[in-house]
Every structure is written in C-alpha cells, then in structure tokens.
Amino acid sequence: MKTKLTGVTIRNLKPAKDGSRVNYFDTQHKSLCLRVGTRDKVWSYHYRFNGKLRSPALGKYAPGRVDHMDRAAAISAANLIDDQITQGVDPKHNSKPIKAKPTAKNPNTYSKRVDQFIKYYKTKKKAPKSKTIKETEAHLTGTHITSIKHSDVKKITRAQLVKLLEDMHETPIQANRLHASLSIFFRWCWDHEYVDVTPLLGLNKRFVEQPRKRYLTSDEIEKFWKGCKELSYPTGNIYLLALVTGQRPG
C-alpha cells in the first residue's frame, strides 16, 4: 500500500483487521517501507541486486525508546543503501552497519525549521492570505525569539516559551499573536517528527486583550472628512467609504 508517511500518518497506521502485517510504502521515497504489525512498526528498504529482491530491516519506529528510528533517520539509512548499490556493493553482505552519517551542523535548529515551515506555509493546498503569511513569518523571526533562534527545537521547553511571551508584557497583543504563530509552528514540527511534544499544547494566552472603545467625536469626523476631500482620487474616497461603513482599511 502506498501512502504519504508523515508523522501523524505513521502514528495512526494499523495492521490488517485479521492482525497480519501491512507494508506501507512511502510515496516520496518509493523503496522505503514501514511494516506495521500488532506489536511493532519496522522500517525496511526494498531493492534488487543482481536480479534478487531484498528487503532488509532498518530499524523500529518506537517513539520514546532508545532504538527509535524516525522517518528522517530511515530515509538517511535508505540513501546509504542506494550509495552502496551504486558502487556495486550488495548491502546484505556489507559488514558495516547501516546508519546515518553524523552531520557537523544541527539541521534541527529553530531558525532552520522556521525557514522550512514558511516554505510549506506558502505552498500548501489551502495556503493563507499573503498578508497572514508575512505576519506569521515576522512573528517567528522577530527580535523576541533571539534566545531560541539557534536552539534545537526538540530541546526548547515550555518554560522558555512562557518566559519569552511574558517578557513581552509591554506589548500584550503582539505577545498573543506570537503565541498563536508559535503554536502553529510547533504543531507542524510535531507532525513532521522534529519534536516529540508540542511545548505550547494547552497553554492559555498570557494576556487578556481589552476591546477598543474609542470613537471619533463630531469635531474629529468633520476634520477627517475635510482632510479626505483634499486627498487625490481614489485615496480620499476610500477613506470616506471606510468612515461611513465602519470598515477597517487594509
């Protein structure tokens, strides 16, 4: 069976009704497979060498366990097998263990994941308005997040984020908007298995927003009306229309 193996999809995969194992092949990495049984979920890789079909196990999908292999690690192991086959080496008879090569730089930092998230946000099927995307990007890359910018997203704690938000007590509305953007971002990270838990799950907004009750006086309306008449077309007319309809321009 072929399916897009995202974090949420993998967690919800089940064996057949009779308890037999089901092979789920990743649509984005065709030879990568997750075998789902009643007791475990095991990554395997299917390939042919000298005409013979092989499907070695790569590791278990077991969140919380020391030997847990997530999708990113499984893809890395699969790529190593591809490299061996390209070099004419049968991975089955290769004595070296199949595991990902360590990287010098941490790819799981907050700033790198935010870059990925914004690209996803812009291209997903039901993408938000461009204004919403720009505002979300501004929230997630602003000066307030400097303290976590280079941190591993898996190691960012709830306490860190609470402090970050509460330090914005002078701009409570901005703090609440940042809270909303961070919640969406970490939910996306959890979905893609970049974090084990979403640190903001169930966290209430730090500040209560007071609705504005400011109205223009008759004198202010008169001055505004005269000012709009002095503006060139169509700017003046747009502001007058906003005034008489009560709509917010923007």
HELIX and SHEET records of a PDB file:
HELIX    1   1 GLY A    7  ASN A   12  1                                   6    
HELIX    2   2 ARG A   71  THR A   86  1                                  16    
HELIX    3   3 PRO A   91  HIS A   93  5                                   3    
HELIX    4   4 TYR A  110  THR A  123  1                                  14    
HELIX    5   5 SER A  130  THR A  141  1                                  12    
HELIX    6   6 THR A  143  ILE A  148  5                                   6    
HELIX    7   7 VAL A  153  LYS A  155  5                                   3    
HELIX    8   8 ARG A  158  GLU A  166  1                                   9    
HELIX    9   9 PRO A  172  ASP A  191  1                                  20    
HELIX   10  10 SER A  218  GLU A  230  1                                  13    
HELIX   11  11 THR A  235  THR A  245  1                                  11    
SHEET    1   A 5 LYS A   2  THR A   3  0                                        
SHEET    2   A 5 VAL A  22  ASP A  26  1                                        
SHEET    3   A 5 LEU A  32  VAL A  36 -1                                        
SHEET    4   A 5 LYS A  41  TYR A  45 -1                                        
SHEET    5   A 5 ALA A  57  LYS A  60 -1                                        
SHEET    1   B 2 TYR A  47  PHE A  49  0                                        
SHEET    2   B 2 LYS A  52  ARG A  54 -1                                        
END                                                                             
